[in-house]
Amino acid sequence: MPAESLFGVHAAALQVRSARMGVLASNIANASTPGFKARDIDFQSALASAESGGTDLSAATMYRVPTQTSMDGNTVELSQEQTAFAENAVQYQTTLSFLNGRINQITRALKGE
């Protein structure tokens, strides 16, 4: 039985959330880098791509439009990035918890419990 049927959309969601966490962490790390352009991943678009077997999320990655421009050309707004990172981390953990529950359920079924 393929993993897709065992875990449904959650396996792809975990992959996309992990990639998004990396992009958001990069934004935070480059908050002081002149000319750095903040990026984000459109979750719905990336999830659709991941579900169809795509591993390249570049089509779902976009540049953020800042609400307040910086004199050095940097578009990272630290509070916005930290909030997005925290929200994504909670969603990642929720997806991971669901997958762990599903794995435990399958393990118990295989053991005949």
Beta strands, then each sheet from edge to edge (+ up, - down):
strand 1: 39-41
strand 2: 61-63
sheet 1: 1+ 2-
end
